[in-house]
Amino acid sequence: MNPSTLHTQALRIVIVSPALADANNGNWQTAQRWRALLASHRVRIVQQWPDAEAHKHPDQPDQVMLALHARRSAASVAAWAQRQPAGGLAVVLTGTDLYRDIQSDPASQQSLALASQLVVLQACGPEALPAELRAKTRVIFQSSTALPAVSKPSTQAQAALRAVMVGHLRDEKSPQTLFAAARLLQGEPNLFIDHLGEALDPALGEAAQATAAVCPNYRWLGGQPYNATRRHIQRAHVLVHASLIEGGAHVVMEAILSGTPVLASRIPGNIGLLGDDYAGYFEAGDAAGLAQLLRRCRGAGSTSGSAPEETIGDEWLAQLQAQCALRAPLFNPDVERAELRQLVHDLSRPG
């Protein structure tokens, strides 16, 4: 079915997001983008459902719910299932849902059971679900706007390599891996790391400050506005993404769509975006492995312990960028819009 022909009549859609604008995190960014992509419908974002709007207009009930996060939106999911037993409910699974909560948390498990459809945000997501739930699961890749690749100084010419890591400081993002890698690299010439993100865990903020105090090549810049963050990614030679748990990181696709290659932990949430054969993986939590990859990106003096045939510096960065470019069509906004329109169409059908 052509998604452009779906629903000439606007549906009443509610997106449940456990985080709103002040959190500036992945859930909010997804909710806000989906509202824009579904602008032909009547869409609102709430933190809890039923909300004041639902109570105010009981004669015009919501027809579709898209609930982000199985555990944190569990109360809204249960309320919807009680009031709307015919369906219309999709639960969108995060990394902590897929790779932690659904293993043991009853509320998360109930959300999976109640959902008409389950949505995962990267290709490995269905593998984390019980086999009996995969038939009602679909993959919808998130999207972002493409930015033009900017010219970056050649690392072969002894120019500094500039790496960036983006993500609020919490255990799931494993900033500890970056801290340890920065310490391993603190005596290295021409290799600099910027780290963007708020300290959701104060202890990790203190660790970032301590790392900056002893590592002149590491800067923690704290939380940054969205546009400034995208410029940092666009201008870096490489993005570091060290997560231990990930549902489908928006920052990875933003790097890909900015012409910036990625060094990523080898976890399902990253493999599901970058592909099985991507060359820029290090093992999750392996600071020494990350440090060696950064040396290889820089080029000069980075081949110690590496096979003689390994490419280094500009050539290897170009290889990673070429692999990332092959994944870029997955993250096109038109593709995400079409998938969302099909989802809400399917959810709105009786039964």
C-alpha positions in Angstrom: 0.0 0.0 0.0 1.3 3.5 -0.8 1.7 5.3 2.5 0.8 8.6 0.8 -2.7 7.4 0.3 -3.3 6.3 3.9 -5.9 8.2 6.0 -7.3 11.2 4.3 -9.1 11.7 7.6 -6.9 12.8 10.5 -6.5 10.3 13.4 -6.3 11.3 17.0 -2.9 10.1 18.1 -1.2 10.4 21.5 2.5 9.8 22.0 3.5 8.9 25.5 7.0 10.0 26.3 8.4 9.5 29.8 10.7 12.5 29.1 9.5 15.9 27.8 11.4 18.9 26.4 13.3 19.8 29.6 15.1 16.4 29.6 16.5 16.9 26.1 17.1 13.1 25.7 16.4 10.4 23.1 12.8 9.8 24.1 11.9 13.4 23.8 13.7 13.8 20.5 11.9 10.8 19.1 8.5 12.0 20.3 9.0 15.5 18.9 10.2 14.2 15.5 7.3 11.7 15.3 4.8 14.4 16.0 6.2 16.4 13.1 6.3 13.4 10.8 2.7 12.7 11.5 1.6 16.3 11.1 -1.3 15.3 8.9 -2.9 13.7 12.0 -3.9 15.3 15.3 -1.0 14.4 17.5 -0.1 15.4 21.0 2.7 14.3 23.4 2.0 13.5 27.0 4.0 12.1 29.9 1.1 10.2 31.3 -2.2 9.0 29.8 -5.1 9.6 30.3 -4.2 13.2 30.5 -6.3 16.4 30.9 -7.1 16.5 27.2 -8.5 12.9 27.3 -10.7 13.7 30.3 -11.9 17.0 28.7 -13.1 15.3 25.5 -14.4 11.8 26.3 -16.7 12.0 23.3 -13.6 12.2 21.0 -11.3 9.5 22.3 -7.8 9.0 21.1 -7.6 6.4 18.4 -3.9 5.4 18.5 -1.3 5.4 21.2 2.5 5.3 20.6 4.1 4.6 23.9 7.8 5.1 24.2 9.5 2.8 26.8 7.8 -0.4 28.0 8.7 0.1 31.7 8.4 3.8 32.2 5.1 4.1 30.2 3.6 0.9 31.7 0.9 2.7 33.6 -0.3 4.5 30.5 -0.1 1.3 28.4 -2.3 -0.5 31.0 -4.8 2.3 31.2 -5.1 2.3 27.4 -5.6 -1.4 27.2 -8.4 -1.2 29.8 -10.2 1.6 28.0 -9.4 0.6 24.4 -9.5 -3.2 24.4 -9.8 -3.3 20.6 -6.2 -2.3 20.2 -4.6 0.7 18.6 -1.5 0.5 20.9 2.2 0.4 19.9 4.9 0.1 22.4 8.3 1.4 21.3 11.2 -0.4 22.9 14.3 1.4 24.2 17.7 -0.2 24.9 17.0 -0.6 28.6 13.7 -2.2 27.7 15.2 -4.7 25.3 18.5 -5.6 27.0 17.5 -5.3 30.7 14.0 -4.6 31.8 12.0 -7.1 29.9 14.1 -9.9 31.3 12.7 -9.5 34.8 10.4 -6.5 35.2 6.7 -7.5 35.4 5.5 -4.1 34.3 7.6 -4.2 31.2 6.5 -7.7 30.4 2.9 -6.7 30.7 3.4 -3.8 28.3 4.8 -6.2 25.7 1.8 -8.5 26.1 -0.8 -5.6 25.9 0.7 -4.0 22.8 -1.0 -4.5 19.4 2.4 -3.8 17.8 6.0 -3.6 19.1 8.5 -1.2 17.5 12.2 -1.5 17.7 14.6 1.1 16.4 17.4 -1.1 14.9 17.7 -4.3 13.0 19.0 -6.5 15.9 16.1 -5.5 18.2 13.7 -8.4 17.3 16.3 -10.9 18.4 16.1 -9.7 22.0 12.4 -10.5 22.2 10.8 -13.8 23.0 10.1 -15.7 19.7 6.3 -15.5 20.2 6.3 -11.7 20.2 8.4 -11.2 17.0 5.4 -11.6 14.7 3.9 -8.3 16.0 7.3 -6.5 16.0 8.5 -4.2 13.3 11.7 -2.2 12.8 11.5 1.5 12.2 14.8 3.3 11.8 14.9 6.8 13.2 15.9 9.6 10.9 17.6 12.9 11.0 18.5 15.7 8.6 21.6 15.4 6.6 24.4 18.0 7.0 27.1 18.6 4.4 30.4 17.0 5.2 33.0 19.6 6.1 36.6 19.5 5.1 38.8 18.3 8.0 42.5 18.6 8.3 44.5 15.6 7.1 45.8 13.4 10.0 48.6 12.3 7.7 49.9 15.9 7.7 50.3 15.7 11.5 47.2 17.7 12.0 45.3 17.0 15.2 42.6 14.2 15.2 39.5 15.5 16.9 37.1 13.0 18.3 33.7 13.6 20.0 31.5 11.6 22.3 27.9 12.7 22.8 25.6 11.4 25.5 24.4 12.3 29.0 26.7 10.9 31.6 25.0 7.7 32.9 26.2 4.1 33.3 24.4 2.8 30.2 26.4 5.2 28.0 29.7 4.0 29.6 31.5 7.3 29.9 33.9 5.4 32.1 35.3 3.7 28.9 36.1 7.1 27.4 37.6 8.4 30.7 40.0 5.4 30.8 40.8 5.7 27.1 41.6 9.4 27.6 44.0 8.5 30.4 45.7 6.0 28.2 46.1 8.7 25.5 47.1 11.6 27.7 50.7 11.7 26.5 49.8 11.3 22.8 50.4 14.2 20.5 47.7 15.6 18.2 44.8 13.6 19.5 41.9 15.5 21.2 38.6 14.3 22.6 35.5 16.5 23.3 32.8 15.0 25.5 29.3 16.5 25.4 26.5 15.6 27.8 25.0 16.5 31.2 26.0 14.6 34.3 22.8 12.7 35.1 25.0 10.8 37.6 26.9 13.4 39.7 29.7 10.9 40.4 30.3 10.5 36.6 30.4 14.3 36.4 33.1 14.3 39.0 35.0 11.6 37.1 34.8 13.7 33.9 36.2 16.7 35.8 39.0 14.5 37.3 39.8 13.2 33.8 40.0 16.7 32.3 42.3 17.8 35.2 45.0 15.2 34.3 44.4 14.7 30.6 45.0 17.8 28.5 43.7 16.1 25.4 40.2 15.6 27.0 37.5 18.2 27.5 34.1 17.7 29.1 31.8 20.4 27.7 28.6 19.4 29.6 25.2 19.7 28.0 25.0 21.6 24.7 22.1 22.8 22.6 21.0 20.5 19.8 22.4 22.6 17.0 25.7 23.1 18.7 26.0 19.4 19.3 25.4 18.7 15.6 28.1 21.1 14.6 30.5 19.4 17.0 29.7 16.1 15.4 30.0 17.5 11.9 33.4 19.0 12.5 34.9 16.0 14.3 37.1 13.4 12.5 35.2 10.7 14.3 32.4 10.1 16.8 32.9 7.7 19.7 29.9 5.8 20.9 30.8 3.6 23.9 27.3 2.5 25.2 26.8 -0.8 27.0 23.1 -0.8 26.3 21.5 0.9 23.3 18.2 0.7 21.6 19.2 2.6 18.5 21.3 5.7 19.2 20.2 8.9 17.4 23.7 10.3 17.7 25.1 7.5 15.5 22.8 8.3 12.6 23.5 12.0 13.1 27.2 11.3 12.7 26.5 9.2 9.6 24.3 11.9 8.1 27.1 14.5 8.8 29.8 12.6 7.0 31.5 11.7 10.3 32.5 8.0 10.8 31.9 6.2 14.1 33.9 4.2 16.6 31.3 2.1 18.4 31.0 -0.6 21.1 30.2 -4.0 19.6 26.7 -4.3 21.1 23.4 -5.3 19.3 22.1 -1.7 19.4 25.0 -0.4 17.5 25.4 -3.4 15.1 21.7 -3.0 14.2 22.5 0.5 12.9 26.0 0.1 11.5 25.8 -3.5 10.2 27.6 -6.8 11.1 30.7 -6.1 9.0 31.4 -2.5 10.1 35.1 -2.0 10.7 35.0 0.5 13.5 33.9 -1.6 16.5 35.7 -2.1 19.8 34.5 -4.4 22.5 32.1 -2.9 25.1 34.0 -1.5 28.0 37.4 -2.0 26.3 39.2 1.3 26.9 42.5 0.0 25.5 40.7 -1.1 22.3 39.1 2.3 21.9 42.4 4.0 22.5 44.1 1.9 19.8 41.3 2.7 17.3 41.8 6.4 18.0 45.5 6.1 17.4 44.8 4.3 14.2 42.4 7.2 13.1 45.1 9.7 13.9 47.6 7.8 11.7 51.1 8.8 12.6 52.7 6.6 15.2 49.5 4.5 15.5 50.6 1.2 14.1 52.3 -0.2 17.2 51.0 -3.7 17.7 48.9 -3.6 14.5 49.3 -5.7 11.4 51.5 -4.2 8.7 48.7 -4.3 6.2 46.3 -2.2 8.3 45.4 1.1 6.9 45.8 4.1 9.2 44.9 7.7 9.4 43.1 9.4 6.5 42.8 6.2 4.5 41.1 4.3 7.3 38.8 7.2 8.2 37.8 7.2 4.6 37.1 3.5 4.7 34.9 3.9 7.8 33.1 6.9 6.2 32.4 4.9 3.1 30.8 2.1 5.2 28.7 4.7 7.1 27.6 6.3 3.8 26.1 2.9 2.7 23.9 3.0 5.8 22.7 6.6 5.3 19.6 5.7 3.2 18.2 3.8 6.2 17.9 7.1 8.1 16.0 9.2 5.6 13.1 11.1 7.1 10.8 10.1 4.1 11.4 6.5 4.9 10.6 7.0 8.6 7.5 9.0 7.8 6.2 6.3 5.5 6.8 3.6 8.1 5.1 5.6 10.8 2.1 6.3 8.5 1.8 2.6 7.8 2.1 1.8 11.6 -0.8 4.2 12.6 -2.9 3.0 9.6 -2.5 -0.6 10.8 -3.2 0.3 14.4 -6.4 2.2 13.5 -8.0 -0.7 11.8 -10.7 -2.4 13.9 -9.5 -5.5 15.7 
